[in-house]
Amino acid sequence: MALSNDNPAMVFYDIAFRPPVESTPAAPNPWKARYALNMKGVPYKTQWVQMPDIATVRQKVGAPACRKFADGTDYYTLPMLTDSTTNSILGDSFDIALYLQKQYPDSGTGDLFPSQTLDFKYEHDTAFLVPLSEREEGEFGEYVRFNRSVDSVFTAHVMLMAPGMQFDPAHVEAIQAMFAKRAGVETLPPMEFGAEDRAKLMVSLRDAVADLVKLLNRNETGPFIQGQQASYADCIVGGWLRMMKMTLPAFEWEEVMGWYDGTLEKFYQGLEQFSQVK
Ligand SMILES: N[C@@H](CCC(=O)N[C@@H](CS)C(=O)NCC(=O)O)C(=O)O
């Protein structure tokens, strides 16, 4: 079939959650890439993948795993982007954004990696978790470090989000079996924990993002870190806020939106224009 707007050269692979899948994407790293694709305004279509199928789909496309489990075995993840015009396969959200910037330097909102100071640091013992975003710092070191810190702060509070992930009922058993196997147990214990523990974790997250909020407030001309100019740094934060929006109970999400005089709400609303699911 010839390439067209209905059959674009770029295919973006995201994790399928509860149907209708277009209304429920909840994974933060795919969201970072979706924001970047939409900022660039380039044609692409989404291929939805059930979690237990990610490894097979990546292997079929020829994308090596970009994460490892603690025992050293491959951990296949999404997002992934393929571009048939350049025969490219990108298997990591950061690589997708770099690729889009290289291929389409002036499209859409322009430079995804403008030079800027991203001085939010979060260090936490997340050794119990498999690292999400290990990579060489290279040319865009400021963005790499920022990605790592933002991933860490939200990952350290992921227990607020994990119980709210809603999978396709047709696949939920297979998904739970996969998680149990990873944890080395027969059956997963219930993930819910008490209201008091959740409330404590909410306070912990609110305090942990104080410096991130300062960064969001630094330029008063607009909702983004650089004011009116959106960049990949905004996609990184937006990806995690999206996950929270999709998984927290409504009253907790409202609370988050109200933190720090609504800074996070203003930021989140600013990103709405780049949130189309295509
Ligand atoms: N460094 C990778 C991390 C990707 C990643 O961890 N993706 C998660 C979703 S946010 C995933 O695919 N998880 C699948 C699983 O746990 O089976 C990236 O930035 O793309």
The ligand as a Tripos MOL2 file, in Angstrom:
@<TRIPOS>MOLECULE
LIG
   20    19     1     0     0
SMALL
NO_CHARGES

@<TRIPOS>ATOM
      1 N1         14.2660    3.5840   28.6240 N.3       1 LIG1
      2 C1         13.0270    3.1290   28.0300 C.3       1 LIG1
      3 C2         12.1050    2.5950   29.0980 C.3       1 LIG1
      4 C3         10.7910    2.0930   28.5010 C.3       1 LIG1
      5 C4          9.9040    1.4470   29.5320 C.2       1 LIG1
      6 O1         10.3350    1.1050   30.6280 O.2       1 LIG1
      7 N2          8.6430    1.2400   29.1460 N.am      1 LIG1
      8 C5          7.6840    0.6130   30.0300 C.3       1 LIG1
      9 C6          6.4010    1.4340   29.9930 C.3       1 LIG1
     10 S1          6.6630    3.0610   30.6100 S.3       1 LIG1
     11 C7          7.3300   -0.7560   29.4860 C.2       1 LIG1
     12 O2          7.3090   -0.9710   28.3010 O.2       1 LIG1
     13 N3          7.0030   -1.7220   30.3580 N.am      1 LIG1
     14 C8          6.6110   -3.0140   29.9180 C.3       1 LIG1
     15 C9          6.6910   -4.0290   30.9800 C.2       1 LIG1
     16 O3          6.9620   -3.6850   32.1340 O.co2     1 LIG1
     17 O4          6.4710   -5.2010   30.6550 O.co2     1 LIG1
     18 C10        12.3720    4.2780   27.2630 C.2       1 LIG1
     19 O5         12.5890    5.4340   27.6670 O.co2     1 LIG1
     20 O6         11.6980    4.0520   26.2680 O.co2     1 LIG1
@<TRIPOS>BOND
     1     1     2 1
     2     2     3 1
     3     2    18 1
     4     3     4 1
     5     4     5 1
     6     5     6 2
     7     5     7 1
     8     7     8 1
     9     8     9 1
    10     8    11 1
    11     9    10 1
    12    11    12 2
    13    11    13 1
    14    13    14 1
    15    14    15 1
    16    15    16 2
    17    15    17 1
    18    18    19 2
    19    18    20 1
@<TRIPOS>SUBSTRUCTURE
     1 LIG1         1 GROUP 0 **** ****
